[in-house]
């Protein structure tokens, strides 16, 4: 996790450096929208869209693993209860003098 954070910080620094070193206004066309905007805004929006897309791509696997882990914890509790009940049934009776 720390490695991913370091890579993200380095990537953010590179994007920020690129945006600062390339100031200027560029025309942006998207469907029927048109307008001049700063390159920094375009870079930031594109980067945010990429991060969001990556996060959304990972999300289904995260929920699947979380569900599987929950089912595994439930099964472990069931098996522990079964083991405890078997241990009680098979325990030899203690002699009355002890």
Secondary structure, 3 states (H helix, E strand, C coil): CHHHHHHHHHHHHHHHHHHHHCCCEEEEEECCEEEEEEHHHHHHHHHHHHHHHHHHHHHHHHHHHHHHHHHHHHHHHHHHHHHHHHHHHHCCCCCCCC
